[in-house]
């Protein structure tokens, strides 16, 4: 038994009569990193009044701070958590071992990996993650707890594990059976590499005790980990990665020879030798989490005091009860039925327990093996667009209550201007700050979907919808970033979502009796709908001639197209390519984004412009892999591994995305080609991990075994992708109902049935259009009331018009230019009564044939 003296710091604390207050911690995202060390020391000083966990004398490890920290692969084989809110731990698995473990919220990773090493003490040392063949399966259908079987490639041992989290507390449990071959006398070590608070640097680790029980401890900021086993522990040690950590010791000496008890302020590793023989090789591991060491230790000990089978049964029951509430969408195919349950579970696993309705993009860090502490967000932050996709996926399952929670979460995080951050932490703090107009639009679409399903249940989202609509009409249809977060400009996808949102918002306005606002929103949508063709439909290009089509929609037109018009020489810069390849003609770049014009009802699937574009997409972006066809995001995409399989590092080669096959399948549904849609569904389901997780990208080149890359299967980018699982569920619902289930009806009615055309084009100070389509008036929008003076005859005559307040943050006038001949120059200026002065400059647009 280890003696546990009262620490000197505790005596000092008592002597000061507890005058030192507990340090208040803020997450590293909100406080300067320079203060972290000071805050951590203050925390250790104060928490020891709760329980002593450190030894009286310590042997500090050398080699501080260790190697630069790196994460594990972004391609997770499995992820899970308890369904209950009492358990605030999430876990991820790849290579047969635990990777990132998240606590106390789903947006904070705290470990790199937790795994075993096996040696014979003399000549053999094996890393469980890299030196075994792995089999991972779900404990039962739709229950994200997992059974892992790792078999040594040399046949020396086998390890079986079952992993769940305790539904009633903050502890992860792993039931283990270690089976050495031929009764060999092997040593077994449990190793932990903490990366607390999304950071591999500045972690503290020590060997300590809680209630006379030896444990491994790690701490950074206000998060602590404690690791313990039901099997007694032998030698224990901690150190700095690459210099004094236990795995360096074990791999070098074939056993653990170092016994350091403390490693403070670095990239650290900890280990304990497991005395497995007395238990017959069967034991349980507990990783407890808390705000300080004693709390984490308490959670770990409590987890071990329970019967693992009882905990697992409770874990399974909660998930199975939830799965029973979902619609049956899998049809007669057993694989599809099971994968539907996987997708339903993935949407729920990725939802916050502290902020209901908040759903992260993925429990992964893309290409984590090549990423360090700078990748603080990974994909475990919240993108409003992805959250809405997940919420719609839940609604497709029949879970309207969860979709409503996401709408409420979005309402609480809406910025004062009506927008949402590009992505954010759970409390709404922005992570990246670009404006993405489709993200703002999608929130309105979610509200409308719930309204049309009669599932708002008394919730009134009008104020949120109105503010979002204001933001759209004041700033759209131009977006600062497209949905791929790379280019500013006019994107068919973004504009489709914006228009659908404006029409949905108009319905809300009608319900509130705001008829003027509703009319303004619909007429703005009409003008933007016609601008899609004006700005993004390319004709008489080299590509159209080669493929024998009249024209096609491009991926995106740059902001200046509003001033210059789209020409064959219009240029865009493609992100993720080297500078000498990055500047391209916009008409050369196409994207499956065009499917959105059908998905959101603006064009029919048989529209010749759509049919032409689909032909171009297939000719340029479709690729056949071992599992079937895949589609790339756009021409010359550089977001993916390099040709040799090495990680994306701001340049690379874009790969196929399963969710794009889902979008193509929805296009086939819109065409009435249900067999093609079902075929694509089957292809998507072949491209999952062994546990049914859908990846962001598919490797579409030759196999590279050394990089774990296999043609037609997940790449190393990110898995699971919640957006892809949502698309999978929505596709199942669409096939089941033989219609595009999530198609907003307003645009289809207005543009396909009623054939509504715009009566004007729009000019704004930020989008000063050079051309007015002949036969259209010109609406001039500004953000303040005033007067517009305009002429169409070089100021021989002119007219003054007072602006009208739309009630949505835009003041406007309509210049009657519809009857002017092509070539007419329309000039105008402004008088601002608030400051009693003229604008001092004239603006000019020219009428031209469409």
Buried (B, 14 or more C-beta within 10 A) or exposed (E): EEEBEEBEBBEEBEEEEEEEEBBEBEBBBEBEEEEBBEBBBBBBBBBBBBBBBBBEEBBBBEBBBBBEBBBBBBBBBBBBBBBBEEBBBBBBBBBBBBBBBBBBBBBBBBBBBBBBBBBBEEEBBBBBBEBBEBEBEBBEBBBBBBBBBBBBEEEBBBBBBBBBBBBBBBBBBBBBBBBBEEEEEBBBBBBBBBBBBBBBBBBBBBBBBBEEBBBBBBBBBBBBBBBBBBBBBBBBBBBBBBBBBBBBBBEEBBBBEBBBBBBBBBBBBBBBBBBBEEBEBBBBBBBBBBBBBBBBBBBBBBBBEBEBEEBBEBBBEBBBEBBEEBBEBBBEBEEBBBBBBBBBBBBBBBBBBEBBBBBBBBBBBBBBBBBBBEBBBBBBBBBBBBBBBBBBBBBBBBBBBBBBBBBBBBBEBBBEBBBBBBBBBBBBEBBBEBBBBBBBBBBBBBBBBBBBEEBBEEBEBBEBBBBBBBBBBBBBBBBBBBBBBBBBBBBBBBBBBBBBBBBBBBBBBBEBEBEBBBBBBBBBBBBBBBBBBBBBBBBEBEBBEEBEBEBBBBBBBBBEBBEEBBEBEBEBEBBBBEEEEBEBBBBBBBBBBBBBBBBBBBBBBEBEBBBBBBBBBBEBBBEEBBBBBBBBBBBBBBBBBEEEBBBBEEBBBBBBBBBBBBBBBBBBBBBEBBEBBBBBBBBBBBBBBEBBBBBBBBBBBEBBEEBBBBBBBBBBBBBBBBBBBBBBBBBBBBBBEEEBBBBBBBBBEBBBEEEBEBBBBBBBEEBEBBBBBBBBBBBBBBEBBBBBBBBBEEEEEEEEBEBBEBEBBBBBBBBEBBEBEBEBBBBBBBBBEEEEEEBEEEBEBBBBEE
